[in-house]
């Protein structure tokens, strides 16, 4: 019986295993050093905030794996021998495979800051990080201040978590506006205001120089690069982005770039070895997408696609229209298609931007200035239907059509009707002044 071995039990690897089982009777083994069972990584924050218990983050009961004949192995892979088709483990054991899938995800970036390995310094990427946070920041009596370094989506999640326990937070963001490497200016400014309104000490254009230690090897403060200011704190969250988790592969014959290099079929340069999820890097980017996509939705799609190939129906990865979602404290964010920030925006791309007077709801619609074709939309504070925008992008609808049919995309029409007329009026006014 052909043995499929998957390294990594995140959304990519588990989706792959489930779909292989639907399609075949192959032997499947999932290896992970993090946890015994799959859990929803995006739900970690809700455990700390008291909304969930860890068992609630596990989509499948513990019996699910045995019933579906998916073997789980808790181990750390030390290296891969692709000639012998064998994995070597840190504890000295080994495992043979017929087909191998690397789905090891990401690891947090560290930039060589002095003190970055002290007790009380952590990311928010793994279950172990959550356990550390409960140790070093259970409440404001134990943790009188936390400093977060890095202004991405994980940074804002960690800020919300700490804020929920009334722990003071200083947020160091090297950019001059929050997440402006992705968001257009109006949206980024709105999020700046929203963070500050939650009494979080947001420091823009600010870099970390050093993390200082007390006499016991624990964090006592950070030093700011630009001013030399010392900020006393008990916890430092390092959330300055992620890189593929591939160090253990570097001694193998598998081709690497920043991630594991794959073609459109998610195949590596070695026969019977594949890579999916955050650690996979396309040789050539697909459309406007980046070669590495550290996004939950794309990881799931890669798992579904590769299952077809492994089960005899060789299928190219075609992810379709870009989609992502996130949350900035209590503002929900969704993006469909492409809405580029000012720097690097194509010449043909124009934007219509509307913001509600309460400064917590807005939309930005991107369109082609010559053809009026709808290119994408960002929504903040208004929930929209994925399938509706997916259809409009496929049908190449115009911006006029999208604006005048927005109510069809709205997830909650009763909530939305308060803004629909205002958005259409703002759009018509923009046309008259354009």
N, C-alpha and C positions, 0 to 999 in steps of 0.2 A: 504494500500500500504506500503510495507517495506521501512523504512527510513534508508538510509546509511548516516552517518555523518563522515566527514573527517576533522580532525584538521590539518591545514597546507595547504597553497596554493602554495607550491613549485612544482618542476617538478614531484615528486612522487605523491603527492595528486591530481594534475590536470590531470596527465596521467591516474590515476585510475578512476577519475570521467568521463573523456571522454570515456574510454573503457567500463565502466559500462553502460553509456548511449547508446553506440553502441549495447550493448548486451541485454538491458532491458529497462523497463519503471519505474524502482524503483525511489523513491523520493531521491534526492541527495542534501546534504547541505555541502558546504565547509566553514570552519571557519578560519579566519586569523586576527591577530591583527596588521600585518605589513602594508599591502596595500589592497585596495579594490579589485584590479584585479591582476591576475597572470602576472608576468614579468620575463624576462630572467636574473637571478642573475649574470650570467657570463658576461653580457653586461654592467653592471654598470660602469665599468672602461671607456668604450667608451663614456659615457655621459660626464664625467668629462674632457675627452680628446678632446671633441668637435666633435666627429665623428657621434654621434647620439643624438636624444632627447629622453626623457623618454618614450614617447608614441611609439617610434620605438622599444622599448624593449618588448612591449606587443604583443605576437604572435597572439592573437585573439582580434578582435574588441569587444567593450564593449557590443554590442548587442548579441554576440555569446552565452553568458551564459543564457540569458533569452530564446533565441530561442531553446537552447538545454535543457531547464528546469533544469539547475543546479543553485540552490540557493546559493548566496554568503552572508555571515554574517561576518561583521567586529566586532570582539569581542575577549576578552582575557579569556581563560578558566582558572578558578581558581582551580577546582578539578573535579574528576570523581567519581561518585557513580555507581559502576558496578552492585550492587544488584538491584538498581532501574532503571538501564540503563538511567542515567541522567547526563548531564553536568551542572556544576554551573559556572556562569560567574563572573568576577571581579565586574561588575556593579550591581550584584544582580539578574540578570535574569537566566533562566535555559532552557535546551533543552533536550527532550527525543530522544533516538535513538533505532533502532533495531539492527543495526550493526555499530560498531565504528572502525575507522581507524586512528591511530596516525601517522602523517607524519610531525612532527614538526621540523625536520632538526637538525641543529647544532647551537651552540653558541660559541663565541670565548673564548679561555682559558685565565684566569687571575690567576696569581700566588701570589696574595697578596702583590704586589709591593707597597710600600708607594707612594701615589700620583696617583694611577692607575684610580681613578675616577674624576680627575680634568677636568675642561673645556679644550678642545683641545686634549684630549686623546680619541682615537676611534679605532674601527676595520675597516674592509671593507667587511662586510657580509650582511648588510641590506640597504634598501633605506635610512633609517635614517642616516646611516654612511656617505653616499654620501652627504646628506644635511649638515651634520656637516663639512665635508671636504670643501664644498663650502663656509661655514661660516668662518672657521679658516685658510684655505689655498686657497683663491681665486687666489692669485698671489704671486710673490716673494717679493712685497712691503709689504704685510701684513704678510707673513710667510717667515722669513729670513733663516730658516732651519727646516726640519722635520727629526725626528729620527724614524726608523722602527725597531721593536723588533720581531725577529722571521724569520727564513730563509726558509719558505715554499712557495707554489705557490701563496698564497694571498699576502704575503710580496713582492714578485717580481712584482706582478701586481700593488700594491700600489706605489712601487718605480718608475715604469714606468709612472704611472699617474702623480706623482709629478714632475718627470723629464720632462714631456711634457710641463709643465708650467715654466720650468727653475728654480724650487725651489730646492735648494741644499738639498741632502739627505744623511744622515748617516744611514747605514744598520747594525744593530747588530745581528750577527749570532753566536749562542753558539757552533755550530759544527766547526771543523777545516777546512771544505770545504763545499761549498754550497750544500744543499740537499743531502749530502752523506749518509744519512740514507736510501735513495732510489737509487741514481744513482751510477753506477760504477765510479772508480776513474778518468778515462780519461775524462768522460763527465762532472763530477762535476768540475774538474779543468778548463775545457773549459768555463763553465758558470761563474766561478770566474773571469776569464779574461774578459769575455763579460760585466759583471756588471761594472768592473773597467773602461773598455773602454768607458762606457757611463758616466764617471765622477761622478759615485756614490761612496761614501766613504764606502767601504765594510770593516767591522771589523769582522774578523773570530775569533773563540774561545773567544768571548766577551759576557758578560752577563750584563743585566740591574740590578742595585742595587736600584735605587730610582728615582722618577720623582718629581722635585721640583716646587713649586708654587710661582707665584708673589703675590702681595698684593690683587689681585682681584680674586684669586682662579683659575687662568689660568696657564697653563704650561709655565715655563720659562727656564727649563733645565733638563737634565738627568745626573745621576751619574753612571759611569762605575764600576762594581763590582771589577774587577781585579786590576785596577790602581787608582781608586778614581777620575779619570778625570771627569770634569764637561763640558758638551757640551750644550751650549745655543741653544734653539729651541722653536718654537711656537706650534708645533704639534708633537704628539707621536702616531704612528700607532702600535697597539698591534695585531700582526699576528702570535702568537706562537701556531698555531694549533687550533683545535676545539674539543668540546665534545658534545654528544647528548643533545638536549634541552628538558629535561624531569623533571625539578624540580617540576612542577605542578602535576606530576603523583605520587610522592613519598608518598602521603597520601592515595593512592588507594590500591587495592588488586592485582594490575597488577605486575607481577614479573619483577624486574629490576636488571641489572648488571651495566655496564657502560652505556648501553642503555636499550631499552625495549626488553626483551628476547623473541625471536620467534623461531619456528621450521622451517622446510624446506617449510612449506606452509604459512609462515609469520603470523601464529597464535600465540597469547599469551597464557598464562595459563588460561585466562578467556574466556569462550565461547563467540563468536560474537565480540571479540576485537582483532584487528590486528595491526601490525606496519610495516611501510615500509620506505625506504630511509635512510638518515644519522642517524636517531635515533634508528633504528632497530639493534639488536645484535643477531646473530645466536648463539644458544646453542653450536654448534660445527662448526668451520670454514669450508667453502667449499673449498676443495683442498688447494691450496697455498694462497687463499684469507684470508683477516682478518675477524674476526667476525663482525666488524662494517666497512662498506664501505661508506665513505663520498665522493661519486663520482656521478656526474650527470648521467652518462650512466647507472649505476646500479640502481639508483633511478627510472629512467624511466622504466627499465625492471621489477622492483618489482611492479610498478603500473600496468603494462600490465598483469603480472602474477596473481596478486591478484584479478583483475577484473574478471578473469575466475572463480576463486573459489567462489567469492561472487555471481556470476550469475549461480551457480549450477554445474560448471565443475571444481571440486577440482583439482588444479594443483600445483605441487611442483615448487619452484623457482630453475631454473637451468640456471645460468648466462652464461655458455659457457666459451670461452677463454677470458682471461683478456685483457682489452683494456682501454687505457686512452690517453688523449691529453692535452697539455698545451702550454704556450708561455713564453719564457724567453726573455723579451724585444722584439727584432725582430727576435728571433730564435724560430721557431715552433718545438714542441716536440710531438712525438707519441710513444707509446709502445704497443706491441702486444705479448701475451704469457708472459713468465717470463724471466726477465734478472736481476739477483740478484747482489747486491753490494758484495764486497769482504767478509765482515764480515757476516757470516751466509749463505754463498753460499754453496749449496750441493757439495759434493766431486766430483760428476760425471759431474758437469757443467763446460764447457770450454767456453771461449769467443774469438771471432774474432772482433777486433776493427780497424776501419779505420777513419782517420780524414783528412779533406781537409787542405791544407796549409794556407788557410785564417783564420783558427781557429774558424769558425762559422758553419761548417757542419761536421757531423760525424754519423757513425752507429756503433752499437755494436750488434753482433749476438751471442746468446747463443745456445749451442748445447751439446748433450750428448757425452762425450769423448769416450765411448765404442761403441756406435751404430751410432754416427754422426747424430742422430735425431735432427731436428730443434726444439728448445724449446721456442725461443722468439727473438724479435728484438726491439732495441731502435733506433729511427731516429731523428736527429736534423738537421733542415735546409733543409731537403729533404722530400717533401710530398709523402706519400705512401697510397695505397688503402687498406682500412680495410678488405673488403671481400676477397682479394687475400691472405693476411696472415692468415685470419680465415680459409680459405680452406686448406692452406698448413699445418697449425697446426693440423687440423682434419685428413688430409691425412698422417700425420707423415712423411713429406718429410725430406730429409737429408739436411745438411748445404750446401753440394755441389750443390744440386738442387736449393736451394734458391739463393745462390750467382750467379749462372749462369742464373737465370731467374728473377733477380731483376727488369729488365726493364718492366716486365709484371705487377709488383706491383706499378710502379711509376705513380704518379698522373699527372705528367707533363713531358712526354718523351723528349720534345725538351730541357727543362732545364736539365733534368737528364743525357742526353747522354754525357755531359761533364765529368761526374764522373764514369760512368759505367766501362769503361776499366780500370781506375785507381783502383777501388775497387777490380775487379777480379784479377788484377796483384798483388795487396797487399795480397789478400787471398792466391794466389798460392805461393807467396814468403814465407808466414807464414808456409804453409804446408811443404815447402822444408827445413825450419829451425827448424820445430817442432821435 
